[in-house]
Amino acid sequence: DINTEGLLLLTNDGGLSRVLELPATGWLRRYRVRVHGKVEESALAGLREGIAVDGVFYGAIEASLDREQGTNAWLTIGLREGKNREVKNILGALGLEVTRLIRISYGPFQLEDLPEGHVLEIKGRVLREQLGERLIEESGANFDAEIAKPFSNRPVRRTEPRREGAEPPKFSRDGDRRPIGEGGLIKARKRREGSRD
């Protein structure tokens, strides 16, 4: 969800990614949620039994009221399914509008005090310990794969030579990096007075 902030797990292993997002994994996902509206603690307690919203059943949810500030409140929500927009749909059914959603944990991985925008690499040994044999086997994860090279914004340079007879692309006079000529793009220019077409 683009409106969610906080902990984000990144991997280039598609199998691992798929296994971790499945509800069958059973990992608890915990969120700090700011809501607008009147919070009824009895309604939050009822979420332990699950709730149906617009024909979709959401399983057991842990929900607690942390503090209230006027018509706003902070909650901690824990769930194991991770269905699309689950937190917003559930709290919306209780008459609450979610105004901020911060993921603070995903299974054994915790946000803790990691600053916004920072990345922490989880080493293979720690991943093996946290995932356990069942999830490793289901995902087909390869912890012996080469670590990705650090990211760079520098343009990628051609490593192989141009093929024989190939000419470099032509560019417009004003330095635009757009090719010109037959079938290419041409920058429109104002017609000069007295010029003929």
C-alpha positions in Angstrom: 0.0 0.0 0.0 1.5 3.3 -1.1 0.2 5.1 2.0 1.9 2.7 4.4 5.2 3.7 5.9 7.7 2.0 8.2 9.3 -1.4 7.8 9.7 -2.8 4.3 11.4 -6.0 3.5 13.3 -6.0 0.1 14.6 -9.1 -1.7 15.4 -10.0 -5.3 14.4 -13.6 -4.6 10.9 -14.1 -6.0 10.3 -17.4 -4.3 11.2 -16.0 -0.9 9.1 -12.9 -1.5 6.0 -15.0 -2.3 6.4 -17.3 0.7 6.8 -14.4 3.1 3.6 -12.6 1.8 1.4 -15.7 2.1 -1.0 -15.8 5.1 -0.1 -19.4 5.6 3.4 -18.3 6.7 1.6 -17.2 9.9 3.9 -14.3 10.7 2.4 -11.5 12.8 2.4 -8.1 11.1 2.2 -5.3 13.6 1.2 -1.7 12.8 1.0 1.6 14.6 -2.2 3.3 13.3 -3.5 6.8 13.8 -7.2 7.0 13.3 -9.8 9.7 13.3 -13.1 9.0 15.1 -14.4 7.6 18.3 -12.6 4.4 19.4 -14.8 1.8 21.2 -12.5 -0.5 23.1 -15.2 -3.2 23.1 -15.2 -3.1 19.3 -11.4 -3.5 19.2 -11.7 -6.5 21.6 -14.3 -8.0 19.3 -11.7 -8.1 16.4 -10.1 -11.1 18.2 -12.9 -13.2 16.7 -12.3 -11.8 13.2 -14.7 -9.6 11.2 -16.5 -9.7 7.9 -16.4 -6.5 5.8 -18.3 -6.3 2.5 -18.3 -10.0 2.1 -14.6 -10.5 3.0 -13.8 -12.3 6.2 -10.7 -11.2 8.1 -9.3 -13.5 10.7 -8.3 -12.8 14.3 -6.8 -9.3 14.8 -5.0 -8.0 17.9 -6.0 -4.4 18.5 -5.2 -2.1 21.4 -5.8 1.6 22.1 -2.5 3.3 22.9 -3.7 6.9 23.4 -6.4 9.3 22.4 -5.9 13.0 21.5 -9.3 14.7 20.9 -10.9 13.0 18.0 -7.7 11.2 17.0 -6.2 8.1 18.5 -3.2 5.8 18.1 -3.7 2.1 18.0 -1.5 -1.0 17.7 -2.8 -3.6 15.3 -1.5 -7.1 14.8 -2.7 -9.4 12.0 -1.5 -12.5 10.3 -3.3 -12.5 6.9 -2.1 -9.3 5.2 -5.0 -9.0 2.8 -5.2 -5.9 0.5 -6.0 -2.8 2.6 -6.9 -5.0 5.5 -6.2 -2.5 8.3 -8.1 0.3 6.6 -11.1 -1.8 5.7 -11.4 -3.3 9.2 -11.1 0.0 11.0 -13.4 1.7 8.5 -16.0 -0.9 9.4 -15.7 0.3 13.0 -16.3 3.9 11.9 -12.7 5.0 12.0 -10.7 6.7 9.3 -7.0 5.6 9.1 -4.9 8.8 8.7 -1.5 7.2 9.2 -0.3 3.6 9.0 3.2 2.6 10.1 4.4 -1.1 9.8 6.6 -1.7 12.9 7.2 -5.4 12.5 6.9 -8.3 10.1 7.4 -11.7 11.7 10.8 -11.6 13.4 11.9 -8.4 11.7 11.5 -5.2 13.7 11.6 -1.6 12.6 12.9 -0.5 16.0 14.9 2.7 15.6 16.0 2.4 12.0 15.9 6.0 10.6 13.5 6.8 7.8 15.1 6.1 4.4 17.8 3.8 5.8 18.5 0.2 4.8 19.8 -2.6 6.9 21.1 -5.7 5.1 20.2 -8.9 6.8 23.0 -11.4 6.5 22.3 -15.0 5.2 23.1 -16.6 8.6 20.5 -14.4 10.4 17.9 -15.0 7.6 18.4 -18.8 7.9 17.8 -18.6 11.7 14.7 -16.3 11.3 13.1 -18.2 8.5 13.6 -21.7 9.6 13.9 -24.8 7.5 10.3 -25.0 6.4 10.2 -21.5 4.9 13.6 -21.9 3.3 12.5 -25.2 1.6 9.2 -23.7 0.5 10.8 -20.6 -1.0 13.8 -22.4 -2.6 15.9 -19.4 -1.3 19.6 -19.5 -2.2 21.6 -18.0 0.6 24.8 -18.8 -1.2 24.0 -16.5 -4.1 26.3 -13.6 -4.8 25.5 -10.4 -2.9 24.2 -7.7 -5.2 26.7 -4.9 -6.1 26.0 -1.5 -4.5 23.5 0.7 -6.4 24.8 3.6 -8.5 23.1 6.4 -10.4 25.9 6.5 -12.9 24.9 5.6 -16.4 25.7 2.1 -17.7 28.5 2.3 -20.2 28.7 0.0 -23.2 31.2 -2.8 -22.5 31.3 -4.4 -26.0 32.6 -2.4 -29.0 30.1 -1.0 -31.5 29.5 -3.4 -34.4 31.6 -2.8 -37.5 30.2 0.0 -39.7 27.7 1.2 -37.1 27.6 4.9 -36.7 26.9 6.6 -33.4 23.4 8.1 -33.1 22.9 11.6 -34.5 21.6 14.3 -32.2 19.9 17.6 -32.8 21.9 20.8 -33.0 20.8 22.1 -29.6 22.3 19.1 -27.9 19.1 17.2 -27.2 19.7 13.5 -26.8 16.9 12.7 -29.3 17.9 11.1 -32.6 17.0 13.1 -35.7 16.6 12.1 -39.3 14.6 9.5 -41.1 12.1 7.9 -38.8 13.6 9.8 -35.8 12.2 12.6 -33.8 12.8 16.2 -34.8 12.4 19.1 -32.5 9.8 21.6 -33.8 11.3 25.0 -34.4 9.7 28.4 -35.1 9.8 29.3 -38.7 12.2 32.1 -39.4 10.9 35.1 -41.3 11.8 35.1 -45.0 12.7 31.4 -45.0 11.2 29.1 -47.6 9.9 25.6 -47.0 
